[in-house]
């Protein structure tokens, strides 16, 4: 009898059945969103506004009539890597260590994980430097001196944190545009564009670290050296950040790992000014939290502050979620394209298996799904699933399968942001990623870079071909 019991197949537990159902839902949602649109009018946008070129040669051979929908047809095709020419590669040992995110930013350690983190940050700063320096150089070349929007440039580093990008760029761009050896400028009467970097964050501790590090950085005694200014401001408040930007400056908005909705706020800052943007988002699931609606106890006790952890850690984490949470004017999905796609897709009703550990609905309410949902609720439900998968994957399942789901979902979330910029503001947009095995999307989910500029502008032409 004991032998017969051992031979009988074990019935899956309720948890196993539920997990299998979640995986099936994930597959259905991703497959549907990656499918080709049969009726292109459903996309709700001008198809010619998108660029899906993967390389400069491809860009030169084609116009921007390719659609972003085509990039979704085959999910086995990765986001194209940003190819950086050798002359733009940074030799970190040859520059002042304070501009290096590993040494100056104190991203050091003896473990392999710590070393990889430091090397990733170097590659990210290198990618931003390449895009920005190329953008400034080529727009100068394409315009006559009289056509330059301004002799000065402001690079806004939105959600700058402790300043790994800001301080790195200040040193790298100073070395590139204003070397110690004076050059003969008689052949070109073009005015030199002075570069200002405005580092914006709402976290006073992060800005304090940035300012301390900036004071340790060598500053050339020349009036045309790259200037760096730290500003404590909330990106969600239109009266804060934009008011510090000189009105006649040529503006570029950047953001490296602005958590959650901070990346969307950085994009809004660019869109409202008609400025080009270079944004590398992260932590997509944090955008589901609404500001003023956060009561997440990270000490382990759920909501309400019943955990046993450190009080200061709890306060800092709560503030972090508020900074990265969305304001009422930021609605997900961002684009009409994804909104219509999700509206035509439906998961089976029933038990809620998509909520977070604290049972928070994307709109901040505890809930369980009913069998009948409004279109808005259904879209919120499906987008919440998509954003969470894009952030950490959907487990438990094999690591490879989980990372594959994350890669596919992250690409859709980022294209949603880009299509919003094109639909609402008439931008040319492009999605690339930081190059190299350390930014393989199957191993690391924070290497996507969003590029955009006003359609038909010299900046758009550069960013779509870079």
N, C-alpha and C positions, 0 to 999 in steps of 0.2 A: 504493500500500500504506500509506503514511503517512497519507493522507487517510482510508482505511478505519479505521485505528486510532483516529484522532481522533473519528470518528463513533460508535465503539463506546461504550456507556454504561460509566462507571467503576463497578466493583464496590465496594460499601462495605467498608471495612476491618473488621478484627476489633473494633477499638475502637468504631467507629461502630455495629456490630451490637450490641455489648454495651451501649452507651449507649441505643440504642433500646429494648432489652429492659428496662433499668432504668426508663425512662419509662413503658413499658407496665405494669410492676409497680406503679409509683407510682399511676397512674391507677386500676388495678384496686382497690388497697387503699383509696384515698380514696373512690372511688365506693361500695365496699361499706360502709365505716364511716359514710358519710353517708346510707345508705339507711334507710328506715323499718323498724322491727322488726315483723315480722308477728305474732310471739308476744311480747307485752309482758312475760310472766313471765320471759323470758330476760334482761331487763334486771337482774333481781336487786335491785331497790330499790323503795321506795315512790314512785310517780310524783308523788304530791301534794306531795312535799318540794321540788320544783324550781320556780324562778321563771324564766320566759323573757320577762318583760315588757320592752319596749324604751323605755317612757316612763312618767312619773308618771301620765298620764291613762289609759294602758292598764292600769297596775297597779291603779289605783283601780276600774276597771271590771270587773276579773277577780280571781279568787282564784288561789292557787298550784296549781291542778289541772293547769295546762299542763305538758307533759312536755318535758324537754330533748331527747328524741329528735326532736321536731318541728323543733328548730332545725337539725337536720342534713339535713333532707329536700332543701332547695334550697341548694346551696353558693354560689349567686349572691347570697344574702342576707348582708350583712356583719354583724359583731358590732355591736350598737347602741352609738352614741356616748353618753357621759355628758354630758347637757346641763346646763351650769352657768349659773344665773341671773346676770344682769348685776351684781347687788349683791355677788356672791361673786367677781367678776373682780378680779384683783390688779393694781394699778397699781404696777409694780415701781419706777418712778422716785420714788414717793412714800414708800418705806420705806427703812430703813437698808440701804446696799449690802451689808453683811455677811450679811444674810438672803437676799440674791439669789444663786441658784446661778451666775449668769453672772459677777457681780463677786466676791462672797464665795467662791464655789467655783472661781473662776478658770477658768471655761469660756468663754474668750474667744479670739478669733482674727480674722484679716482675711479668711480664706477663707469662701466661702459655706457650706461644710460645717461649719466651726467655729461659725458664727453659727446655723445650723440646730440644731446639737447643744445650744447654750445655750438657744435658744428652746424646744426640746422639753423640756428639764429644767424650765424655768419652768412649762410647761403641766402637766407631771406633778405638780409640787409643788402647783400650783393645784388640780388634781383631788383630790389627797389631802386638802388643806385643806378643800375643799368637803364631801367625804364625812364627814370627822371632825367638823368643826364642826356640820354638820347632825345627825349622829348624837348628839352630846353635847347639843345644844339640844333636839331633839325627844324624846329619852328623858327629859330633865329635865321637859319639859312634860307628858309622858304619866304621870309618876309623881308621887305626893304626896311631900313631904319625908321622911315616914317610910318610904317604899318605896324610896328611893334606895339602891343597893347600898353606897355609900360616899360621903363628902363629897369624896373625892379620886379622881383618875383617873390611871392610868399608861398611857401610849402607848408600846408597845415598838416601836422601829424595829430590826427584826431584819436582820442583814447590812447594817448602816448605811453601811459604807464610810467615806468622808471626811465624811459628815454633811450632804449637800445637803438631804435631806428633814428630818432632825432639827432642824438649825439653822433652816431655813426655817420649819418649824412652830412652833418656840419663839418666833420673832418674830411670826409671823402670829396665833397663838392668844393671845399676850399682848396684842397690839393689839386683838383682837376681844373678848376676855372681860374685860380689865382695862385700859380706856382711861385716859388721863391725867385726863380729867374724871370726877370722882366722881359716881355716879348715886344717886338716892334709892331705897333698897331697902326702904323701909317698906311698900310695897304688896305685897311678896313676901317672906315670912319663910323662903324656901328657903335652905338653907346654900349658900354658894359652893363650887363644886367646884374645889379646887386641882388643877392639871394638872402632871404630871411626865412628862418624856420620857426613856425609858431607851434609849440608843443602844448596840446590842450588835453586836460584830464580833470575829472572831478575829485580825484583821490589826492588829498593833501600830502599824505605820506609818500606816495609815488613821486609827486612833483618835488618834494623835498630831496629825495634821493637823486632825482634828475639834476636839480640845481647844484647839489654838492658835487656831483660828478662833472658837471659842466665847468665848475670853478677850477677843477683839477686839469682840465683840458688845455693844451697850448693854444693860444689865440694869437695869430699873426698881427703885428702892429700895423695894420693897413685898414683903411676905411672901407675897402671893398671886400674884406673877408666875410665869409658866411656868418650871419648873426643868428643867434638862437635865443628865443624868448619862451619862458614857461608861463602858462596861463591856466589858472584854476577856473574852470567853467563847465557847465552842464551842457552837453551836446543837444539835449532835448529842449533847451531854452534858446529860442532864436535871438534873444537879446544879449546872450553871453558871448559865444565864440565869434559870430560874424562881426560884431561891433569892434573887435580887435584887429580886423583885417583892413589895412589901408585901402581906400576905395578904388584907387587907380592901379593897383598892383595886378600883375598876372598871377592867378591863383591856381594851385594844384592841390587837391585834397588827397591825403594818404591816410591809411590806417593799417597797422600790422597787429592782427589778433585783438581787435576790439570785440570783446565778448558779446555774444547774443545780439540784441538790438542796437548796440553801440555801432556796429558796422553799418546798419541801416541809417542811423543818425548821421554818420560820417558821409554816407552817400547823399543823403538829403541836403547836407551842407553844400556839397558840390553841385547838386542839381539845381538848387535855388539860385546859385550864382552863375550857372552855365559853365562851371569849371570842369576840367578833366579830373578823373579820379583813378587812383591805384589803391585797391583795397584787398586785403587778405583776411577774410573773416574766420571766426572760430566759435565754438560752443553754441551751435545753432539752437539747442534745446532751451538755453537760457532765455531766448527771445520769447518763449511761450509764457513767461511770467510777466504779469502786468505790474507796473510800478505802483507802489502803495498797497499792493495786495500780497506782499511777501511775509510769510510767517513760517519759515522753514528752519527747524532746529537741527543744525548739522551736528549737534553733539550726540545724536543717536536716539532722541526721544520723540521723533516726529514733530508735529506742530505744537505750539504752546509753551515751549521752553521747559520741558520735563526731563531733558537729558542730563548726563553726568559729566559733560565735557567742560572745556574752558570757556568762561563767559566772554572773554575778549575775542576768542576765535569765533564764537557764535555771532557777535556783533559785527565783526569784519565780514563774515560770510553773508550775513543778512544785507549789509550795505552793498556788497558785491552783486548780489542778485538784483537789488534795486537799480544799480547803475546799468546793468546789462538787460534789464527788463524793458518791455516796450511801453511806450506812452500811448494814449488813446488815439492819436492820429496815425500811428503805425499799425496797419492791418495786415494780417497774413491770411492767405497768400498775398504776395505783393503785386503780382501781375494779373491782368485779365486773362492771359493765356492759362496760367495754372488754376485760377479760379474756375474757369469754364471746364478745364479738364477734370478737376475734382468734382465739379457739379454733375458730371455725367458718369461718375463712378460711384458705386455703392458697395459697402461691406455689409455682411449679414449683421442684423441687429442682435442684441443679446447682452450677455454679461460683459461688463467693462473690464477689459484686460489690457488697456493701453495707458491707464493713468499712472502717474508717478507714485513713489512710495508715500507721499503726503496727500495723495488723492486730490491733487489740484487739477482742475480743468484749465485749459489754456486761457479761459476768460476769468479764472480765479474762483470758480465755484466748485464745491464738491458735487459729484454727480455719478450717476450710472446711466449707461445708454439705454434708451428705450428702442423698441422696434421701429418706431416712426420718428424721424428726425427732420427738422427743417433743413433746407439746403445750406443755410449759414452754419448750423450746428454740425451738419455732416462734413462740410468743408473744414471746419475747425478740427473736427475729430481726425480726418484724414491727414491734414497738414501736421497736426501734433504728432501723429505716428511717423510721418516723413521726417520731421525735424529731429525727433529723438533717434531714429535710425541713422540719420546723417551725422549725429554727434558721437554716439557710442556703439552703433550697431544694435541689433536686436538679438539678445541671447535668451536662454543658453542654447547654443548650437556649436558646430565645429568652428574654430577660430577663422578658418579660411572663408567659410560661408558668411559668418558675421561681418568680416571685413569687406567682403564683396557687396553685401547689402548696404553697408555704410558708404562705400565708394559710389554706388549708383544713386543713393538718396542724396548724398552731398552735392553731386553734380546737378541734380534737379533743383535743389534749394538755391544754389548759386545762380542757375539760369533764371529762376523765378525773379531774383533780385535784378539781374541784368535786363530782363525783358520789361520789367517795371520802368527802368530808366529809359528804355527805348519807346515804350508805349506812351508814357506820360510826358516825357521831356524831350523826345526827339534825339536821343543819343545813339551813336554807333557804339556797340559793346562787343566785348570779347572775353573769353574765359581761357586762362592758361594756368599752368602750375609751375612751382619752383622745380628746377631740374635736379636730377641725381637720385640715387637709390635711397637716400635718407628721406626723400619726399615721395617715395612710391606710395600712391594712394591706397594700396592694399596694406601698407604698414603704418601710414601716418595720414591723418585726415585733415590737416590744417595747412596744406600747401597750395591751395587754389588762390589765384590772383584774379580779381575782377578789374578790367580795364574799360574805360568809357570816356567819351568826349562828344561835344555837340556835333551832330551830323553835318558833314560837309566842311568842317573846320580843318585847319592845318594840323591841329592836335589830334583829331580823329584819324587823319590820314597816317600820322606817325604811329599811333597806338595800334591801328589795325594792321600795320605792316611790320612792326618791330619784330 
